[in-house]
């Protein structure tokens, strides 16, 4: 389905009528073209078939993603020891976080391959370059299909887990433990609506889900506008899809963009291992979630006060831009020209783009571009020899320090938020019945998708639109540059307030879940209980005159052959030793214990405490 648009539409771009010059004389560099008309792409008819395909693809991707997260992580948690569950779930979430980053690398390599008409050989920087964007989809689809077939071959329950459950039931039976089933039909009935009713009446689930919704709403929408905010504040162009791959004009941001996903994934993995090895309790885990929300709120509020005293763009007046001047009128700079700032060579004048500076020639040296014959620079300075400019904003040491601190704090905050993901899943699984695990995860993902990506995203886009400083002549054009002060105030205050609400809800989750046992029924706990059975057995068994089977046989048979006495002594020594991890049973001893236990066990006084239900 993803490849169909390539097969139906082709790869040849169509240009409008060229009155002066030719397309070949034009390059993608936004410089002054006094004698060449810039080619414009023709607006084609809307293809509803492609829109329908895109809708079905998004629908299928959403269903597949929720199925993988809800059923997949619940399957892992059901088939491993509870002490190891956090580490394995951390691996899944970490790989899922790094996966899109690997997909971007694959897309970058695919776009570097030319897939346009064979009769044209454009350069990678030409507007006629068409990358092979569709090659990655058959590769990924094949890998996912093979993986899906392998996953589908797994049984409903792993044999090792089934054996452990059978062994646990035998131990319970031997100890006379009877689990009292709840009589409330809400807690016992199965089905989607019964499970949903149980979740909606669970205080821990509701509060934790609302906290996650606030967190995701703030993080997702903040990151979606971060590049626009940084572009307007530090005058650094946004990352845009360049011909031949994804090219970032700012090296430091490129490095941060490449390192941030692996670093966040590593923190997610480490958090799962820490929770698993330290057997972190619910109180500490939920308090850590509250601390993360408070730290993120402090970071977002602090960005309001970061200052970067940059030069104003030539033509800026009271929060608006008037870029058309006498010196660049003949350059025919289009309204669709994206923000690509250039600074005069002596560093005193900043222009929106090389075209608006009237620059005619360009020369690339390493990672910098130098422009010459810039008529607006010459006119502004009043000196014919000073007519050159360089790409990027004018240098300001204060802005450089602010930029570096901003990037470091962004990575640090993202890593801290990543450590919350594993604990959030464990908290969900331990707060509900086993049959409600998948629906609990699906409920959280659904609310996050409905709130964070629909009304909240529209609210953030409305705030960004009200902060627009330049969008071209037409009001229907996409905003090219924003008012950094207004945009920063809007998104930082809104996101910070959402994080404060998340912190308050996380504190409420801590209050209700601080005594929740994450590891009840784990194998290690069962072994400990069996080894210390004489300390924690039912009081009724301790108060009666009956004695364990081995002692009873020894008292009833005071005399006998040396062989019988030796056998009894060996049996007593074996049963006094700590239980072997393999949990081997002697059927004769087991039957004797069952007789003793069943004599005193009562269905009204179970020996095991009930669950939270």
C-alpha positions as CSV (number, residue, x, y, z in Angstrom):
1,X,0.0,0.0,0.0
2,X,2.9,2.4,0.7
3,X,4.4,1.7,-2.7
4,X,1.2,2.2,-4.7
5,X,1.6,6.0,-4.9
6,X,4.9,5.5,-6.6
7,X,3.4,3.1,-9.1
8,X,0.3,5.3,-9.9
9,X,1.9,8.8,-9.9
10,X,5.4,8.3,-11.2
11,X,8.4,10.4,-10.2
12,X,8.6,13.1,-12.8
13,X,8.0,16.6,-11.4
14,X,6.0,19.0,-13.5
15,X,6.9,22.7,-13.7
16,X,4.9,25.7,-14.8
17,X,5.6,27.9,-17.8
18,X,9.1,29.4,-17.9
19,X,9.2,32.8,-19.5
20,X,12.8,33.7,-19.0
21,X,15.7,31.3,-18.8
22,X,15.5,27.6,-18.4
23,X,15.0,25.2,-15.5
24,X,18.6,24.0,-15.9
25,X,19.9,27.5,-15.0
26,X,18.2,27.3,-11.7
27,X,19.5,25.5,-8.6
28,X,18.0,25.0,-5.2
29,X,20.1,27.7,-3.6
30,X,17.9,30.7,-2.7
31,X,20.0,33.4,-4.3
32,X,19.1,36.4,-6.5
33,X,18.0,35.3,-10.0
34,X,17.7,38.6,-11.9
35,X,17.3,37.0,-15.4
36,X,16.0,33.6,-14.6
37,X,12.4,32.8,-13.6
38,X,12.2,30.4,-10.8
39,X,10.3,27.3,-11.8
40,X,7.1,26.6,-9.9
41,X,5.5,23.2,-9.4
42,X,2.1,22.9,-10.9
43,X,-0.8,22.2,-8.6
44,X,-2.3,18.9,-9.6
45,X,-5.8,17.5,-8.9
46,X,-6.4,15.9,-5.5
47,X,-6.0,12.2,-5.7
48,X,-8.6,10.7,-3.4
49,X,-7.3,7.2,-4.0
50,X,-3.9,8.1,-2.4
51,X,-5.7,9.8,0.5
52,X,-7.7,6.6,1.1
53,X,-4.6,4.6,1.0
54,X,-2.9,6.9,3.5
55,X,-5.9,6.6,5.8
56,X,-5.9,2.8,5.7
57,X,-2.2,2.7,6.3
58,X,-2.5,4.9,9.4
59,X,-5.4,2.9,10.7
60,X,-3.5,-0.4,10.2
61,X,-0.3,1.1,11.8
62,X,-2.3,2.2,14.8
63,X,-4.0,-1.1,15.3
64,X,-0.7,-3.0,14.9
65,X,1.2,-0.7,17.3
66,X,-1.5,-1.0,20.0
67,X,-1.6,-4.8,19.5
68,X,2.2,-5.1,19.9
69,X,2.4,-2.9,23.0
70,X,-0.7,-4.2,24.8
71,X,-0.7,-7.9,24.0
72,X,3.0,-8.2,23.5
73,X,4.1,-6.7,26.9
74,X,1.3,-8.5,28.7
75,X,2.4,-11.8,27.2
76,X,6.0,-11.2,28.4
77,X,4.7,-10.3,31.9
78,X,2.5,-13.4,32.1
79,X,5.3,-15.8,31.0
80,X,8.3,-14.7,33.1
81,X,9.1,-14.2,36.7
82,X,7.7,-10.9,38.1
83,X,11.2,-10.0,39.2
84,X,12.5,-10.2,35.6
85,X,9.5,-8.7,33.9
86,X,10.7,-5.1,34.1
87,X,14.1,-5.8,32.5
88,X,12.5,-7.6,29.5
89,X,9.8,-5.0,29.1
90,X,12.5,-2.3,29.2
91,X,14.2,-4.0,26.3
92,X,11.0,-4.0,24.2
93,X,10.3,-0.3,24.9
94,X,14.0,0.7,24.3
95,X,14.1,-1.1,20.9
96,X,10.7,0.5,20.0
97,X,12.2,3.9,20.8
98,X,15.3,3.4,18.7
99,X,13.3,1.8,15.8
100,X,12.1,5.1,14.2
101,X,15.7,6.4,14.4
102,X,16.9,3.4,12.4
103,X,14.0,4.0,10.0
104,X,15.2,7.6,9.4
105,X,18.7,6.3,8.6
106,X,17.2,3.8,6.1
107,X,15.1,6.7,4.5
108,X,18.2,8.9,4.3
109,X,20.0,6.2,2.3
110,X,17.0,5.5,0.1
111,X,16.6,9.2,-0.7
112,X,20.3,9.3,-1.7
113,X,19.4,7.0,-4.6
114,X,18.1,8.7,-7.8
115,X,14.8,7.3,-9.0
116,X,13.7,10.0,-11.5
117,X,13.6,10.0,-15.3
118,X,16.6,8.2,-16.9
119,X,17.1,10.9,-19.6
120,X,18.0,13.5,-16.9
121,X,21.1,13.3,-14.7
122,X,20.6,16.1,-12.1
123,X,23.0,16.9,-9.3
124,X,21.9,15.9,-5.7
125,X,21.2,19.6,-4.9
126,X,19.0,20.2,-7.9
127,X,15.3,20.6,-7.7
128,X,14.9,17.9,-10.3
129,X,16.4,15.2,-8.0
130,X,13.9,12.6,-7.0
131,X,15.0,10.2,-4.3
132,X,13.9,6.6,-4.1
133,X,11.6,7.1,-1.1
134,X,9.6,3.9,-1.7
135,X,12.5,1.4,-1.6
136,X,12.4,1.1,2.2
137,X,8.8,-0.1,2.4
138,X,9.3,-3.5,0.8
139,X,12.4,-4.1,2.9
140,X,10.6,-3.2,6.2
141,X,7.4,-5.1,5.2
142,X,9.3,-8.3,4.5
143,X,11.2,-8.1,7.8
144,X,7.9,-7.4,9.7
145,X,6.1,-10.3,8.0
146,X,8.8,-12.8,8.8
147,X,8.9,-11.6,12.4
148,X,5.1,-11.7,12.7
149,X,5.0,-15.3,11.5
150,X,7.5,-16.3,14.2
151,X,5.7,-14.5,16.9
152,X,2.4,-16.1,15.9
153,X,3.9,-19.6,16.4
154,X,4.3,-19.0,20.1
155,X,1.8,-20.9,22.3
156,X,-0.8,-19.1,24.4
157,X,1.3,-19.8,27.5
158,X,4.9,-20.9,27.6
159,X,5.5,-24.5,28.9
160,X,7.9,-23.3,31.6
161,X,5.3,-20.9,33.0
162,X,2.6,-23.6,32.9
163,X,4.8,-26.0,34.9
164,X,5.5,-23.3,37.5
165,X,1.8,-22.6,37.9
166,X,1.1,-26.3,38.3
167,X,3.8,-26.6,40.9
168,X,2.4,-23.6,42.8
169,X,-1.0,-25.1,42.8
170,X,0.4,-28.4,44.2
171,X,2.2,-26.5,47.0
172,X,-1.0,-24.6,47.8
173,X,-2.9,-27.8,47.9
174,X,-0.3,-29.4,50.1
175,X,-0.4,-26.5,52.6
176,X,-4.2,-26.5,52.7
177,X,-4.4,-23.1,51.0
178,X,-7.8,-22.3,49.4
179,X,-8.1,-19.1,47.4
180,X,-11.4,-17.5,48.2
181,X,-12.9,-16.2,44.9
182,X,-14.6,-12.8,45.2
183,X,-18.4,-12.9,45.1
184,X,-18.8,-9.6,43.3
185,X,-19.7,-10.3,39.7
186,X,-17.9,-7.1,38.6
187,X,-14.6,-8.7,39.7
188,X,-15.2,-12.2,38.2
189,X,-17.0,-11.7,34.9
190,X,-15.0,-11.6,31.7
191,X,-15.5,-9.5,28.6
192,X,-14.5,-6.2,27.2
193,X,-17.2,-4.1,28.9
194,X,-16.7,-5.8,32.3
195,X,-13.0,-5.2,32.1
196,X,-13.5,-1.6,31.1
197,X,-15.8,-1.1,34.0
198,X,-13.2,-2.5,36.4
199,X,-10.5,-0.2,35.0
200,X,-12.8,2.9,35.2
201,X,-13.4,2.2,38.9
202,X,-9.7,1.6,39.6
203,X,-8.3,4.7,41.2
204,X,-4.7,3.8,40.5
205,X,-5.4,3.2,36.8
206,X,-7.4,6.3,36.3
207,X,-5.0,8.7,38.1
208,X,-1.9,7.1,36.4
209,X,-3.6,7.2,33.0
210,X,-4.5,10.9,33.4
211,X,-0.9,11.6,34.5
212,X,0.5,9.9,31.4
213,X,-1.9,11.8,29.2
214,X,-0.7,15.1,30.6
215,X,2.9,14.1,30.2
216,X,2.6,12.8,26.6
217,X,0.5,15.9,25.6
218,X,3.2,18.2,26.9
219,X,6.2,16.3,25.5
220,X,4.7,15.4,22.1
221,X,3.4,18.8,21.2
222,X,6.4,20.6,22.6
223,X,8.8,18.6,20.5
224,X,6.6,19.2,17.4
225,X,7.1,23.0,17.8
226,X,10.7,22.9,19.2
227,X,12.4,23.3,15.8
228,X,10.2,26.3,15.0
229,X,10.9,27.8,18.3
230,X,14.6,27.4,18.1
231,X,14.6,28.7,14.6
232,X,12.9,31.9,15.6
233,X,15.0,32.4,18.8
234,X,18.5,31.5,17.6
235,X,17.9,32.1,13.9
236,X,19.0,28.6,13.0
237,X,17.2,27.0,10.1
238,X,15.0,24.1,10.7
239,X,15.9,20.6,9.6
240,X,14.4,20.1,6.2
241,X,14.3,17.2,3.8
242,X,17.1,17.9,1.4
243,X,17.6,16.2,-2.0
244,X,19.7,13.2,-1.4
245,X,18.9,12.8,2.3
246,X,18.2,14.6,5.5
247,X,20.7,17.4,5.9
248,X,21.0,19.6,9.0
249,X,22.8,22.9,8.5
250,X,23.8,23.0,12.1
251,X,26.5,20.5,13.2
252,X,25.8,20.5,16.9
253,X,22.1,19.9,16.3
254,X,22.9,17.1,13.9
255,X,25.0,15.4,16.5
256,X,22.4,15.8,19.2
257,X,19.7,14.5,16.8
258,X,21.8,11.4,16.1
259,X,22.7,10.7,19.8
260,X,19.4,11.5,21.5
261,X,17.4,8.4,20.5
262,X,20.2,5.9,21.5
263,X,20.8,7.7,24.7
264,X,17.1,7.7,25.6
265,X,16.8,4.1,24.6
266,X,19.8,3.2,26.9
267,X,18.2,5.0,29.8
268,X,15.0,3.1,29.2
269,X,16.9,-0.2,29.2
270,X,18.9,0.7,32.3
271,X,15.7,1.7,34.2
272,X,14.2,-1.7,33.5
273,X,17.3,-3.4,34.8
274,X,17.4,-1.3,37.9
275,X,13.7,-2.0,38.7
276,X,14.3,-5.7,38.1
277,X,17.5,-6.1,40.0
278,X,16.7,-3.8,42.9
279,X,13.1,-5.1,43.1
280,X,12.0,-1.5,43.4
281,X,8.8,-1.1,45.4
282,X,5.7,0.8,44.3
283,X,6.2,3.7,46.7
284,X,9.7,4.5,45.4
285,X,8.7,4.0,41.8
286,X,5.7,6.3,41.9
287,X,7.7,8.9,43.8
288,X,10.3,8.8,41.1
289,X,7.5,9.5,38.5
290,X,6.4,12.5,40.5
291,X,10.1,13.8,40.7
292,X,10.4,13.4,36.9
293,X,7.3,15.5,36.2
294,X,8.5,18.2,38.6
295,X,11.9,18.3,37.0
296,X,10.5,18.6,33.5
297,X,8.1,21.4,34.6
298,X,11.1,23.3,36.1
299,X,13.0,22.9,32.8
300,X,10.1,24.2,30.7
301,X,9.5,27.2,32.9
302,X,13.2,28.1,33.0
303,X,13.3,28.3,29.2
304,X,11.1,31.4,29.4
305,X,13.9,33.3,30.9
306,X,16.7,32.2,28.6
307,X,17.8,35.2,26.5
308,X,19.5,35.5,23.2
309,X,20.1,39.1,22.2
310,X,20.3,38.5,18.4
311,X,20.3,41.2,15.7
312,X,16.9,42.0,14.2
313,X,16.3,40.8,10.7
314,X,16.5,43.6,8.1
315,X,12.9,44.7,7.4
316,X,11.5,43.7,10.8
317,X,9.2,46.2,12.4
318,X,7.0,45.7,15.4
319,X,6.7,41.9,15.2
320,X,6.2,41.8,11.4
321,X,8.5,41.5,8.4
322,X,8.6,43.6,5.2
323,X,11.3,41.9,3.2
324,X,10.7,43.5,-0.2
325,X,13.1,46.4,-0.7
326,X,14.4,48.4,-3.6
327,X,17.7,46.6,-3.6
328,X,16.1,43.1,-4.0
329,X,13.0,44.0,-6.1
330,X,14.6,42.7,-9.3
331,X,15.6,39.3,-7.7
332,X,12.0,38.1,-7.8
333,X,12.2,36.4,-4.4
334,X,9.3,34.1,-4.0
335,X,6.9,34.1,-1.1
336,X,7.7,30.4,-0.6
337,X,11.3,31.1,0.2
338,X,12.2,29.4,3.5
339,X,14.1,31.0,6.2
340,X,17.8,30.8,5.5
341,X,19.6,33.7,7.3
342,X,22.7,35.3,6.1
343,X,24.9,37.8,7.9
344,X,27.0,40.5,6.3
345,X,30.7,39.8,6.3
346,X,31.5,42.3,9.1
347,X,28.7,40.9,11.2
348,X,26.4,43.9,11.6
349,X,23.4,43.1,9.3
350,X,21.1,40.0,9.2
351,X,18.9,39.2,6.2
352,X,16.1,36.7,5.9
353,X,17.7,34.8,2.9
354,X,20.5,35.3,0.3
355,X,17.8,36.3,-2.2
356,X,16.5,39.1,0.1
357,X,20.1,40.2,0.6
358,X,20.5,40.5,-3.2
359,X,23.3,38.0,-3.4
360,X,24.1,36.7,-6.9
361,X,27.0,34.2,-6.4
362,X,27.6,31.5,-3.9
363,X,30.7,29.5,-3.0
364,X,30.7,26.6,-0.5
365,X,33.8,26.1,1.7
366,X,33.6,23.1,4.1
367,X,30.2,23.5,5.9
368,X,29.9,27.2,5.2
369,X,28.5,29.1,2.3
370,X,29.9,32.5,1.2
371,X,27.8,34.9,-0.9
372,X,29.1,37.7,-3.1
373,X,27.8,40.6,-5.1
374,X,25.0,41.2,-2.5
375,X,23.4,44.5,-3.6
376,X,21.4,45.0,-0.4
377,X,24.6,44.7,1.8
378,X,26.4,47.1,-0.5
379,X,23.5,49.6,-0.4
380,X,23.1,49.4,3.4
381,X,26.8,49.9,4.2
382,X,27.4,52.4,1.4
383,X,30.6,50.8,0.3
384,X,31.0,49.0,-3.0
385,X,33.8,46.7,-1.7
386,X,31.6,45.5,1.2
387,X,29.2,43.3,-0.7
388,X,29.6,39.8,0.7
389,X,27.8,37.7,3.3
390,X,28.0,34.3,4.9
391,X,25.4,31.7,5.8
392,X,23.9,31.5,9.3
393,X,23.1,34.1,11.9
394,X,25.6,36.7,13.1
395,X,27.9,35.4,15.8
396,X,26.9,36.1,19.4
397,X,28.8,34.3,22.3
398,X,25.8,34.6,24.6
399,X,23.6,32.9,22.2
400,X,26.1,30.1,21.6
401,X,26.2,29.3,25.3
402,X,22.4,29.5,25.6
403,X,22.1,27.1,22.6
404,X,24.5,24.5,24.0
405,X,22.8,24.6,27.4
406,X,19.4,24.2,25.7
407,X,20.5,21.2,23.8
408,X,22.0,19.5,26.9
409,X,19.0,20.1,29.0
410,X,16.7,18.8,26.2
411,X,18.6,15.5,26.1
412,X,18.7,15.2,29.9
413,X,14.9,15.8,30.2
414,X,14.1,13.3,27.4
415,X,16.3,10.7,29.1
416,X,14.6,11.3,32.5
417,X,11.1,11.0,30.9
418,X,12.3,7.8,29.3
419,X,13.0,6.2,32.6
420,X,9.3,6.6,33.5
421,X,8.1,4.3,30.7
422,X,9.0,0.9,32.2
423,X,7.8,1.8,35.7
424,X,4.5,3.0,34.2
425,X,3.9,-0.4,32.5
426,X,4.8,-2.4,35.6
427,X,2.5,-0.2,37.7
428,X,-0.4,-0.9,35.3
429,X,0.1,-4.6,35.3
430,X,0.3,-4.9,39.1
431,X,-2.8,-2.7,39.6
432,X,-5.2,-4.8,37.6
433,X,-6.3,-8.4,37.3
434,X,-4.2,-10.5,34.9
435,X,-7.1,-10.7,32.4
436,X,-7.3,-6.9,32.2
437,X,-3.6,-6.1,31.5
438,X,-4.0,-5.7,27.7
439,X,-7.1,-3.6,27.9
440,X,-5.5,-1.4,30.6
441,X,-2.5,-0.6,28.2
442,X,-4.9,-0.1,25.3
443,X,-7.0,2.3,27.3
444,X,-4.0,4.4,28.1
445,X,-2.8,4.4,24.5
446,X,-6.3,5.3,23.3
447,X,-6.7,8.3,25.6
448,X,-3.2,9.5,24.8
449,X,-3.9,9.3,21.1
450,X,-7.3,11.0,21.3
451,X,-6.2,13.9,23.6
452,X,-2.5,14.5,22.8
453,X,-2.8,14.3,19.0
454,X,-6.3,15.8,18.4
455,X,-7.5,18.7,20.6
456,X,-4.2,19.4,22.3
457,X,-2.3,19.5,19.0
458,X,-4.9,21.9,17.6
459,X,-4.4,24.1,20.6
460,X,-0.7,24.1,20.2
461,X,-1.0,24.8,16.5
462,X,-3.4,27.7,17.3
463,X,-0.8,29.2,19.7
464,X,1.9,28.9,17.1
465,X,-0.3,30.5,14.4
466,X,-1.0,33.4,16.6
467,X,2.8,33.9,17.0
468,X,3.5,34.0,13.3
469,X,5.7,36.9,12.2
470,X,6.1,36.2,8.5
471,X,4.1,33.9,6.2
472,X,4.4,35.6,2.8
473,X,1.8,37.7,1.0
474,X,-1.1,35.3,1.3
475,X,-2.5,34.5,4.7
476,X,-3.0,30.9,3.5
477,X,0.7,30.3,3.3
478,X,2.5,28.3,6.0
479,X,4.2,30.4,8.5
480,X,7.9,30.8,7.7
481,X,9.1,32.6,10.9
482,X,7.6,33.1,14.3
483,X,7.9,35.7,17.1
484,X,10.2,33.8,19.4
485,X,9.1,35.6,22.6
486,X,5.4,34.9,22.1
487,X,5.8,31.4,20.9
488,X,8.2,30.5,23.7
489,X,5.9,32.0,26.3
490,X,2.9,30.0,25.0
491,X,4.4,26.6,24.6
492,X,6.6,26.7,27.7
493,X,3.9,27.9,30.0
494,X,1.3,25.4,28.6
495,X,3.7,22.5,28.7
496,X,5.0,23.4,32.1
497,X,1.4,23.6,33.5
498,X,0.6,20.2,32.1
499,X,3.7,18.8,33.8
500,X,2.7,20.3,37.1
501,X,-0.7,18.6,36.7
502,X,1.1,15.4,35.9
503,X,3.2,15.8,39.1
504,X,0.1,16.3,41.2
505,X,-1.6,13.2,39.7
506,X,1.6,11.2,40.2
507,X,1.6,12.2,43.9
508,X,-2.0,10.9,44.1
509,X,-0.9,7.7,42.5
510,X,1.9,7.3,45.1
511,X,-0.7,7.7,47.9
512,X,-2.9,5.0,46.6
513,X,-0.2,2.6,45.3
514,X,2.6,3.0,47.8
515,X,1.7,-0.3,49.5
516,X,1.1,-2.3,46.3
517,X,3.2,-5.4,46.1
518,X,4.8,-5.7,42.7
519,X,6.3,-9.2,43.3
520,X,3.5,-11.1,45.1
521,X,3.5,-14.7,44.0
522,X,7.0,-14.6,42.5
523,X,9.0,-17.8,42.6
524,X,11.6,-16.4,44.9
525,X,8.9,-15.4,47.4
526,X,7.3,-18.9,47.2
527,X,10.7,-20.6,47.9
528,X,11.2,-18.3,50.9
529,X,7.8,-19.1,52.2
530,X,8.4,-22.9,51.8
531,X,11.8,-22.6,53.6
532,X,10.3,-20.7,56.5
533,X,7.1,-22.8,56.5
534,X,7.3,-23.5,60.3
535,X,7.2,-19.7,61.0
536,X,4.3,-18.7,58.8
537,X,1.9,-21.7,58.8
538,X,-1.7,-21.4,59.8
539,X,-2.2,-20.7,63.6
540,X,-4.7,-23.5,63.8
541,X,-2.1,-26.0,62.7
542,X,0.4,-24.7,65.3
543,X,-2.2,-24.8,68.1
544,X,-3.4,-28.4,67.7
545,X,-1.6,-31.4,69.2
546,X,-1.1,-33.1,65.8
547,X,2.5,-33.3,64.7
548,X,4.0,-33.5,61.2
549,X,4.0,-36.8,59.6
550,X,7.7,-37.6,59.9
551,X,7.7,-36.9,63.7
552,X,4.5,-38.9,64.1
553,X,6.1,-41.9,62.5
554,X,9.2,-41.6,64.6
555,X,7.1,-41.3,67.8
556,X,4.8,-44.2,66.9
557,X,7.8,-46.5,66.0
558,X,10.2,-46.1,68.9
559,X,11.9,-49.4,68.2
560,X,12.8,-51.1,65.1
561,X,15.7,-52.3,63.0
562,X,18.7,-50.2,62.5
563,X,17.9,-49.9,58.8
564,X,14.5,-48.3,59.6
565,X,16.0,-45.9,62.2
566,X,18.6,-44.8,59.7
567,X,16.0,-44.3,57.0
568,X,14.0,-42.1,59.3
569,X,17.0,-40.0,60.3
570,X,18.0,-39.5,56.7
571,X,14.4,-38.4,55.9
572,X,14.4,-36.0,58.9
573,X,17.7,-34.4,57.9
574,X,16.6,-34.1,54.3
575,X,13.3,-32.3,55.3
576,X,15.1,-30.0,57.7
577,X,17.4,-28.7,55.0
578,X,16.3,-25.7,52.9
579,X,14.3,-26.6,49.9
580,X,16.1,-27.2,46.7
581,X,15.2,-24.7,44.0
582,X,14.0,-27.6,41.8
583,X,11.2,-28.2,44.4
584,X,11.2,-32.0,44.4
585,X,8.4,-33.8,46.3
586,X,8.1,-37.1,48.0
587,X,4.6,-38.4,47.3
588,X,4.4,-40.2,50.7
589,X,5.3,-37.1,52.7
590,X,3.1,-34.9,50.5
591,X,0.1,-37.1,51.2
592,X,0.7,-36.9,54.9
593,X,1.0,-33.2,54.8
594,X,-2.2,-33.0,52.8
595,X,-4.0,-35.1,55.4
596,X,-2.8,-32.8,58.2
597,X,-3.7,-29.6,56.3
598,X,-7.2,-30.7,55.1
599,X,-8.1,-31.6,58.7
600,X,-7.8,-28.0,59.8
601,X,-8.3,-25.9,56.7
602,X,-11.6,-24.0,56.5
603,X,-13.1,-22.3,53.5
604,X,-14.0,-19.3,55.6
605,X,-10.5,-18.7,56.9
606,X,-8.1,-18.8,53.9
607,X,-4.4,-18.8,54.8
608,X,-3.4,-16.5,51.9
609,X,-4.5,-12.8,51.9
610,X,-6.8,-11.7,49.2
611,X,-5.8,-9.5,46.3
612,X,-6.6,-5.8,46.2
613,X,-10.0,-6.8,44.9
